[in-house]
């Protein structure tokens, strides 16, 4: 058992966490005369290490996930979802969301296509919630920083929000609050050609390049913010605002995430820095969920597809779910960290 624990710790810290890279960068900066124990040196080390680590892991993960995704083009996904009914359809939709685009603005066109194709509204919303909030990439990256317990719990609770949110929207019968041009649209089934291994790898590599270009600015911004928090904001300030002493920390973090736009890869460095400074685990994860699911640009785009009442219900359901998840994480933090 001890051997397994040691092996797992090595995998999590040195392979996923790439701590060897952090040490290497620190040694190189110190050799160049930049003290990494000082604020400037520490900020540079944090920025270089997190940027390289996230982009490397991102490339590997996108390659693997995109290869899997090549088996689930929109038409095939629609057919799969069409075979299920009730809460089972919501569960399948939420699970399929884990192997699709990495941000909500990328998921909304698929949501529109599924709704246009006649899939139940609640099912499409389960997909829309889970796609940006939880994916296979987030599982691995969260594991590299917070450990496997936090990562798995985050993904499971994200799927619960997606399934519960979609189910509630289905029960409210809000189909008339989807914009008319979507409800009256025609869906054309296009027969999918069978791809071979080389075709799938080409598709996956194209996705790596395309996604890396799209997310790189947000990763850089997120890492820069994380480096600033990690080295320049006093720890007692973070603890006072987002620590155990403030019962409203989860609500503040969720609301603070709304004006931002980033995928989960851009929010992880900020979350990492906040946690290191003494913020509660639930506060940090609520912030991540708020950014990825409820960002203002995404809501503006979604408004083009649904009417204000349905948009408001979607926001309320997701916000309440995220806040409840945040307080749940705070309650069990001692078991996970």
C-alpha positions in Angstrom: 0.0 0.0 0.0 2.8 2.4 0.9 4.5 1.7 -2.5 1.2 2.5 -4.3 0.8 5.7 -2.3 4.4 6.7 -3.1 3.9 5.9 -6.8 0.7 7.9 -6.9 2.3 10.9 -5.2 5.2 10.8 -7.7 2.7 10.7 -10.6 0.6 13.5 -9.2 3.5 15.8 -8.3 6.1 15.1 -10.9 4.1 14.0 -13.9 0.8 15.9 -13.6 2.1 18.7 -11.4 5.5 18.9 -13.1 7.2 20.0 -9.9 10.5 19.2 -11.6 9.9 22.0 -14.0 9.2 24.4 -11.1 12.5 23.5 -9.5 14.3 23.8 -12.8 12.9 27.3 -13.5 13.7 28.4 -10.0 17.3 27.2 -10.3 17.7 28.9 -13.6 16.3 32.2 -12.3 18.5 32.1 -9.2 21.5 31.4 -11.4 20.6 34.5 -13.5 20.7 36.6 -10.3 16.9 36.7 -9.7 16.0 35.7 -6.2 12.8 33.6 -6.4 12.2 34.2 -2.7 11.5 37.9 -3.4 8.3 39.2 -4.9 9.6 39.9 -8.4 11.5 36.6 -8.7 8.6 34.6 -7.3 6.2 36.2 -9.7 8.4 35.4 -12.7 8.8 31.8 -11.5 5.1 31.4 -11.0 4.3 32.9 -14.4 6.8 30.8 -16.3 6.1 27.5 -14.5 2.3 27.7 -14.7 2.2 28.9 -18.3 4.5 26.1 -19.5 2.8 23.5 -17.4 -0.8 24.4 -18.4 0.0 24.7 -22.1 1.9 21.4 -22.2 -0.9 19.5 -20.3 -3.4 21.4 -22.4 -1.8 20.2 -25.7 -1.7 16.5 -24.5 -5.2 16.6 -23.2 -6.8 18.3 -26.2 -5.1 15.7 -28.5 -6.5 12.8 -26.5 -10.0 14.4 -25.9 -10.3 15.5 -29.6 -9.5 12.0 -30.7 -12.3 10.7 -28.5 -14.5 13.6 -29.7 -14.0 12.6 -33.3 -16.3 9.6 -32.6 -19.1 12.1 -31.5 -19.8 14.6 -34.2 -23.0 16.6 -33.7 -25.2 14.3 -35.8 -24.0 11.2 -34.0 -24.4 12.9 -30.6 -27.9 13.9 -31.5 -28.8 10.3 -32.5 -27.3 9.1 -29.2 -29.3 11.5 -27.1 -32.5 10.8 -29.1 -32.4 7.2 -27.9 -32.8 8.2 -24.2 -35.7 9.7 -22.4 -36.3 11.3 -19.0 -33.5 11.9 -16.6 -31.4 9.2 -18.4 -31.2 11.6 -21.4 -30.0 14.4 -19.1 -27.3 12.2 -17.6 -26.1 11.1 -21.1 -26.1 14.8 -22.3 -24.1 15.9 -19.3 -21.6 13.1 -19.8 -21.3 13.9 -23.5 -20.6 17.5 -22.5 -17.4 16.3 -20.9 -15.8 15.5 -24.3 -16.9 18.6 -26.1 -15.6 22.2 -26.4 -13.7 23.8 -23.5 -15.7 27.1 -23.1 -19.3 28.1 -22.9 -19.1 30.3 -26.1 -18.0 27.2 -28.0 -20.8 25.1 -26.6 -23.6 27.5 -27.3 -23.6 26.8 -31.1 -23.9 23.1 -30.4 -26.7 23.8 -27.9 -28.5 25.7 -30.7 -28.0 22.9 -33.1 -29.3 20.3 -30.7 -32.4 22.4 -29.9 -33.0 23.1 -33.6 -32.9 19.4 -34.2 -35.8 18.8 -31.8 -34.0 17.4 -28.8 -35.8 18.1 -25.4 -34.9 21.5 -24.0 -33.8 20.1 -20.7 -31.5 17.7 -22.3 -29.8 20.4 -24.3 -29.4 22.5 -21.2 -27.8 19.6 -19.3 -25.3 19.5 -22.2 -24.8 23.3 -22.1 -24.1 23.4 -18.4 -21.7 20.5 -18.3 -19.7 21.3 -21.4 -17.8 24.3 -20.1 -17.9 23.4 -16.4 -16.6 19.9 -16.4 -14.5 18.0 -19.0 -11.8 15.4 -19.0 -9.2 18.1 -19.3 -10.4 19.8 -16.1 -10.3 16.5 -14.3 -6.6 16.1 -15.0 -5.6 19.7 -14.4 -7.5 19.9 -11.2 -5.9 16.6 -10.1 -2.4 18.1 -10.8 -3.0 21.0 -8.4 -5.7 20.0 -5.9 -5.4 16.2 -5.8 -7.6 13.4 -7.0 -10.3 13.7 -4.3 -11.0 17.4 -5.1 -10.9 16.8 -8.8 -13.3 13.9 -8.9 -15.7 15.6 -6.4 -15.6 18.7 -8.5 -16.5 16.8 -11.7 -19.2 14.7 -10.0 -20.9 17.8 -8.5 -20.6 19.7 -11.8 -22.4 16.8 -13.5 -25.1 16.9 -10.7 -25.7 20.6 -11.4 -26.0 19.9 -15.1 -28.4 17.0 -14.7 -30.5 18.8 -12.0 -30.5 22.1 -13.9 -31.6 20.4 -17.2 -34.3 18.4 -15.4 -35.7 21.4 -13.7 -35.9 23.4 -17.0 -37.6 20.4 -18.6 -40.2 20.2 -15.9 -41.0 23.9 -16.3 -42.0 23.4 -20.0 -40.2 26.5 -21.3 -40.0 25.5 -24.9 -41.8 28.7 -26.0 -39.0 30.8 -24.5 -36.6 29.6 -27.1 -36.3 32.2 -29.9 -38.6 31.4 -32.9 -35.9 31.2 -35.5 -34.4 28.2 -33.6 -37.7 26.4 -32.9 -38.9 26.8 -36.5 -35.5 25.8 -38.0 -35.0 22.7 -40.0 -32.3 20.2 -39.1 -30.7 18.2 -41.9 -29.1 14.9 -41.2 -25.8 14.7 -42.9 -24.4 11.2 -43.2 -21.0 11.0 -41.4 -18.1 9.5 -43.3 -16.2 6.9 -41.4 -12.8 8.3 -40.3 -9.6 6.2 -40.1 -6.9 6.5 -37.4 -4.9 9.0 -39.5 -7.9 11.1 -40.1 -8.8 11.2 -36.5 -5.2 12.1 -35.5 -5.2 14.9 -38.1 -8.5 16.2 -36.7 -7.1 16.0 -33.1 -3.9 17.8 -34.0 -5.9 20.6 -35.8 -8.0 20.9 -32.6 -4.8 21.2 -30.5 -3.6 24.1 -32.7 -7.0 25.8 -32.9 -7.8 25.5 -29.2 -4.3 26.5 -28.1 -4.6 29.7 -30.1 -8.0 30.5 -28.6 -7.2 29.8 -25.0 -3.5 31.0 -24.8 -4.5 34.7 -24.1 -6.8 33.6 -21.3 -4.2 31.3 -19.8 -1.6 34.1 -19.9 -4.0 36.5 -18.3 -5.0 34.0 -15.7 -1.4 33.1 -14.9 -0.5 36.8 -14.6 -3.4 37.4 -12.2 -2.4 34.3 -10.2 1.2 35.4 -10.0 0.1 38.8 -8.7 -2.2 37.3 -6.1 0.5 34.7 -5.1 3.3 37.2 -4.5 1.8 40.7 -4.1 -1.6 40.5 -2.3 -1.2 40.1 1.5 -2.3 36.7 2.8 -4.4 38.3 5.7 -6.5 40.2 3.1 -7.4 37.0 1.2 -8.2 35.2 4.4 -10.3 38.1 5.6 -12.4 38.3 2.4 -12.4 34.7 1.2 -11.4 32.7 4.3 -13.3 30.9 7.0 -14.0 34.2 8.7 -16.4 35.4 6.0 -19.5 33.2 5.5 -20.3 35.1 2.3 -17.1 34.2 0.6 -18.7 31.6 -1.7 -21.4 34.1 -2.9 -18.8 36.9 -3.4 -16.5 34.5 -5.5 -19.4 33.3 -7.6 -20.6 36.8 -8.4 -17.0 38.0 -9.0 -16.5 35.3 -11.7 -19.5 36.5 -13.8 -17.9 39.5 -15.6 -14.8 37.4 -16.5 -14.5 35.3 -19.6 -12.1 32.3 -19.6 -12.2 28.6 -19.8 -11.2 26.4 -16.9 -7.6 26.4 -18.0 -7.4 30.2 -17.5 -9.1 30.1 -14.1 -6.9 27.3 -12.5 -3.8 29.6 -11.9 -6.0 32.1 -10.1 -7.7 29.4 -8.1 -4.3 27.9 -7.2 -3.0 31.3 -6.0 -6.1 32.0 -3.9 -6.0 28.6 -2.2 -2.3 29.1 -1.4 -3.1 32.4 0.2 -5.8 31.0 2.5 -9.0 31.1 0.6 -11.5 28.3 1.3 -11.7 25.5 -1.1 -15.4 26.0 -1.8 -14.8 29.7 -2.5 -12.1 28.9 -5.0 -14.1 26.2 -6.9 -17.2 28.4 -6.9 -15.2 31.1 -8.6 -14.0 28.7 -11.2 -17.6 27.4 -11.9 -18.9 31.0 -12.0 -16.3 32.0 -14.6 -16.7 29.0 -16.9 -20.5 28.7 -16.7 -21.9 32.2 -16.1 -19.5 34.6 -17.9 -21.1 37.7 -19.2 -20.0 37.2 -22.8 -21.5 33.7 -22.8 -24.8 35.0 -21.4 -25.0 37.7 -24.1 -24.5 35.0 -26.8 -27.0 32.7 -25.2 -29.5 35.6 -25.1 -29.5 35.5 -28.9 -31.0 32.0 -28.7 -33.4 32.2 -25.7 -35.8 34.8 -24.3 -35.0 36.7 -21.1 -37.2 34.6 -18.9 -35.5 31.3 -19.8 -32.1 33.0 -19.6 -32.9 34.3 -16.1 -34.1 30.9 -15.0 -30.9 29.3 -16.3 -28.7 31.8 -14.5 -30.6 31.4 -11.2 -30.5 27.6 -11.4 -26.7 27.6 -12.1 -25.9 30.3 -9.5 -27.8 28.5 -6.8 -26.2 25.2 -7.7 -22.7 26.7 -7.8 -23.2 28.4 -4.4 -24.5 25.1 -2.8 -21.5 23.2 -4.2 -19.2 25.9 -2.8 -20.6 25.6 0.7 -20.5 21.8 0.4 -16.8 21.9 -0.4 -16.2 24.2 2.5 -17.9 21.8 4.8 -15.8 18.8 3.7 -12.6 20.6 2.9 -10.8 18.9 5.8 -11.5 15.5 4.2 -10.2 16.5 0.7 -7.1 18.5 1.2 
